[in-house]
Amino acid sequence: MKFGVRGADPQGVHDATPDVEAWSAGTARRRIGELLVTAGVLTESELEDALAAQMTTIGSRRRLGHVLVDLGLSTERQIAHVLGDQLGLRVVDLGRMPVSPESARILPLAVSSRLGVLVLARENGRLTLAASDPTDVVALDDVRLHAGVTDIDLVVATESAIRDQLTKVWSLSAESAGMSGFFDQFDVPAVEDVPGGTLDDVPMVRLVQRVLSDAVRSGASDIHLEPQQSSVRIRYRVDGVLREVMTLPRGALASLVSRLKIVSGLDIAERRLPQDGRLRIRVDASSVDARVSTMPSVQGEKVVVRLLSRADDVPSLEELGLEPDQLAALRRTLALPDGLILITGPTGVGKTNTLYSALTELNLVERNIVTLEDPVEIQVPGVTQTQVHERAGLTFGRGLRALLRQDPDVVLVGEVRDRETAELAVKAALTGHLVLTTLHTNNAVASITRLVDMGVEPFLVGSSLTTIVAQRLVRRPCDQCSEQDQPDPELLRSLGLDEELPEDATPRRGHGCSDCAQTGYRGRVGVFEVLTIDSQLRRAIVSGTTEAGIVEQAGTLMTVREAAVVKALRGDTTFAEAVRVSPHQ
């Protein structure tokens, strides 16, 4: 059975018709491997190993491309470009092009997912089809059968990009399109006004669930629901940067906010005061906890949902990004029976993750570990965790006094906010407890000044402090689209570097692809400044030495900027990120 298979070139210059029918279903999979060998991506022995693994694990139904990527022998992007070059088909980046939900939904979701294809357009009885394996004639025959067409114009895309687009089309994108039409046609009642308790039948309930689930799958840390003058904007914070994902009509605001309040246990009738709540989201058979915060504004209530990490997602100390000397210094401090360890930095730089990583390492059966947090963000088995409740009278100060009567070995205080908490934390460290806490300052040395400014005596600060860790988060270059970088000389000069980088430097920069949502970055890693308090620094603190004097006494302290530059030279981040996270150093 013949398919008209053409490279869907945008200018119509390219019109290739590979004889895909010449391969049987079994030899087509082998053909992909042979094309990769011809292109120099694989060796013959690597191909044989992959084919053996393909048959050993899940049998012949598993795509060879899956096996090659899992074994680390190739990347999806390499496979797509080799197939495109060898078959004369255009390789497309689905993240850079609009995908019509109506076209994509021509094929059932189960069919598209099973075959690894995405319908991009249908015109005059022809389909434009993105496929991860254009040599699979059986898949093409299934597409023709389900869509009722004879001819297919093929383009090549990576399987993960097709999967991501299918998820969006069949969840958030499609749902938001349908919701927009729903809101345009009707006056939307607030969820609390729906009679008969039929909340599960309200489209808004489904939309809220879609937004929450999609944010979790996207790796977002926060969801922002923002009322505008004529619309409602929804944004996700991914890798520290906000991305707009959808816009809804203004009439959706009341129902959206009400639904989120209901599931997070807030008062739906109170719209004049800020509120804080908590909810649990079930996504793909796992649960994710979230904090919900509402804030009145001139356009209506804004809602921010903070997605919290789970205990099994807490990275180890090695995975945080500490340089080897910094990691060794922090571990020496954690091994001490007492002392005060401060984690410092602005909001949203990963201080809580660092605290929990240290706590996980300390969490042994012979230690009694207690925490006082506002709120408890990650529940750790084997640790007694208490949440501050100021309206009930459980403040940080009162709670810390109570915790110290619980015979603790290690005390974690979520944040030092006032003089009372600071003095109690310092005194606890002086009376045989290891105390970990956070403070909002720009660098390590500034934490000393901040404690003194809060009213803690310098001799208490100097006697109790053992280590201060200042940190930031920098974005990693995307693995799929990053390549060797030639940094701008002006950028290098701003970092105090010569235009000629060391010979062993391997700077990288991403150009943007569907895997990283066109940002060039994917994932983040910490950069740190670890100040260990020795006897010389203790004397300087007790004598009231200025910040500049303490910095001078600290000697060769690696600053946050220097740590970021080291990572940029290795290709773990970019020089632009080093400037972004440390603009004043």
Secondary structure, DSSP 8 states (H G I E B T S, - for coil): ---EEEE--TTS-------GGGS-HHHHHHHHHHHHHHTTSS-HHHHHHHHHHHHHHTGGGS-HHHHHHHTTS--HHHHHHHHHHHHT--B--GGGS---HHHHTTS-HHHHHHHTEEEEEEETTEEEEEES-TT-HHHHHHHHHHHT-SEEEEEE--HHHHHHHHHHHHTHHHHHHHHHHHHHHS----GGG-GGG-GGGSHHHHHHHHHHHHHHHTT-SEEEEEE-SSEEEEEEEETTEEEEEEEEEGGGHHHHHHHHHHHTT--TT--SS-EEEEEEEEETTEEEEEEEEEEEETTEEEEEEEE---GGG---GGGTT--HHHHHHHHHHHTSSSEEEEEE-STTSSHHHHHHHHHHHH--TT--EEEEESS--S--TT-EEEE-BGGGTB-HHHHHHHHTTS--SEEEES---SHHHHHHHHHHHHTT-EEEEEE--SSHHHHHHHHHHTT--HHHHHHHEEEEEEEEEEEEE-TTTEEE----HHHHHHTT--SS--TT---EEE---GGGTTSSEEEEEEEEEEEE--HHHHHHHHTT--HHHHHHHH-S---HHHHHHHHHHHTSS-HHHHHHH-TT-
